[in-house]
Amino acid sequence: MKKFLGLAAVFLCATFTLSVRAGVDCTECHGKDGEPAINISVFQNSIHGDLSCTDCHVGADKDIDNHPDNLKKPTCTDCHEDVSESKKHSVHRDLSCSDCHGDIHTLDPDKPISGDADRITAMCGKCHADSAKSKMEKDFPDLEKAGKLPPSRSIIKQYRQSAHYLKKNKAGSTAATCADCHGSHNILSLTNPKSNIYKLNVGHTCGQCHEKIAKKYGQSVHGKAVQQGWDESPTCNDCHNSHLVLPTDSPEALTGKRKLSEEICLSCHEDKRLIQRYGLVGSIGSSYHDSYHSMANARKGSKAATCVDCHTTHDIMKPGNPNSSVNPAHVAATCGQCHEGATEKLALSYDHKSSLKSGNIINYYVRISYIWLILLVIGGMFVHNMLIYLSSIVRKYRKHKKEKTISRLTRGQMIIHAVNFIAFFTLVVTGFSLRFSDVPVLHMLTTWLSEGARSLIHRIAGVSMILVFAVHFIRIGMGKADRGAFFAMLPRLKDIRDFKDNMRYTFLRTDKRPRFGKATYAEKMEYLALLWGTAVMALTGMILWFPTETLSFLPAWSIKVAESVHFYEAILATMSIFFWHFFFVILNPDVYPLDLTFIDGKMPVEEIEEQRADWYEELKEKGKID
């Protein structure tokens, strides 16, 4: 009861106060008979609690019992003229004060919105969150098409993951909020020279909190270049990001140990366009990659030096500057941070010039000499061993001609195999030379052939392979030999037993060879994979060859899907040929140095009896073997 009486007293006092200030009691009407209610207690606790209703609702007190419904809407300009003037040039000039500050009754002087990261983020997120923009795109399609919607790009989500936002949880720390960087009422576009986030002003904006760092940056080669108008020189957010400013010990931070050199420093110092435009030293990237520091930093947990360990972080200066960490007078001390007792001579042996001809001509010629030595020695070894290998093939072929053989392939089948072999590897070389043009061997092909010639040869080879398989199936339908070979390639339950027997033989569990037929389970797998792969490559190849016609009946995403399938199926097919087919026709000890069946279509009877016992018995039953 006491609590109720207390609340009633507060309400009566507030009502009385309001009526005294206004000279009238607005609650006599507002809140009754369908009129909107006035929450007096909230209003009294607001930042405008010392004002009366009629201070803003001008004209209401002239005829309190019958004031017009179309009273002049309250305007903040009457009291806040300076704020209103600065807002005229803001990107938010079309917004009303209440869009950000809320209704006048809800303002709380004890919790100013500009000092609370969560409150101001929520406020800005009403327009700048991804979800807000998605809703605007739906509700205001005309604005979306005109490109007039506020930017989102996960701004709020990134800020909530940043060191600025997370810092608010630390005792005694104040987080940087949207308003601290962008301003409150005079928020300008980043292209406006007066904007807090304009390229030349970012250092000063960040310097409001990071004063010492900003001073160092201003004296650095990067800071001076920005002030001179070189807008491609980095400022704070180029290295630290704009909204997703992560602590340097975060694995995802661009300024983290492992990412710093590759993703920050070398992104500019290896950019040929920037090197040419600003006359930068062009050997920075290659010489760093050639160093122990770079190779060690590629390994997790390495403590090897990165760019900033030698050149410092924010006050990077030219070597000629007396204050530079890499000035000849200081370079020994810089190296001494890691290498105790380092001298200037040691520093010279590890600088960016040490791996270049201009910096170390002896090292240059040593490297050139070894490259030629490797090419000559390894090239000589390769030629020597290839001669031995070819000699072994010739000797085996001579022996093969004298052996008793059985025909395994017809002449037509051998021609199909040969054309398919040539078409397949033409497709491999011409296809991968497009995707992997930087690979030395493929790069030579790119140099010799224009893109038009490459694509033409690739398509001719593709059509040739399709025609080969068309002929293959026509022969299956028409020819007895081809039909028999096709049925021999179809999987059977016996293949499972053959696989189990072959694994027992492989793992030395038995000395008895599996009794294969005319086609082994491995050959059947390869044949079926070839049929599947050819069909897939032909279909996706046609889609990529005729994209406009394809899109007349397929959705847009089908082109990219076809491209992915075509590429990865090509990798799968190529690797299958090298690691599966070439093993069974070259590296398999039973046929080494080469299975000669593809040359004359014949297989020695002795080899059939040893490796394909079931086929041997079948041939004996048919009287083809004595």
Buried (B, 14 or more C-beta within 10 A) or exposed (E): EEEEEEEEEEEEEBBEBBBEBBEBBBBEBEBEEEEEEBBBBBBBBBEBBEBBBBBBBBEBBEEBEEBEEEEEEBEBEEEBEEBBEBBEBBBBEEEEBEEBBEEBBEBEEEEEBEEBBEBBBEBBBEBBBBEBBEEBBEEEEEEBEEEEBBEBEBBBBBBBBBBBBBBBEEEEEBBBBBBBBBBBBBBBEBEBEEBBBBBBBBBEBBBEBBEEBBBBBBBBBBBBBBBEEBEBBBBBBBBBBBBBBBEEEEEEBBBBBBBBBBEBBBBBBBBEEBBEEEEBEBBBBBBBBBBEBBEEBEEEEBEBBBBBBBBBBBBBBEEEBEEBBBBEEBBBEBBBEEBEEBEEEBBBEBBBEBBBBEBBEEBBEEBEEEEEEEEEEEEEEEEEEEEEBEEEBEEBEEEBEEEEBBEBBBEBBBEBBEBBEBBBEBBBBBBBBBEEBEEEEBEEBBEEBEEEEBBEBBBBBBBBBBEBBEBBEEBBEEBEBBEEBBEBBEEBEEBEEBBEBBEBBEEEEEEEBBBBBBBBBBBBBBBEBBBEBBEBBBEBBBBEBEBEEBEEEBEEEBBEEBBEBBBEBBEEBBEBBEEBBEEBBBEEEEBBBBBBBBBBBBBBBEBBBEBBBBBBBBBEEEEEBE
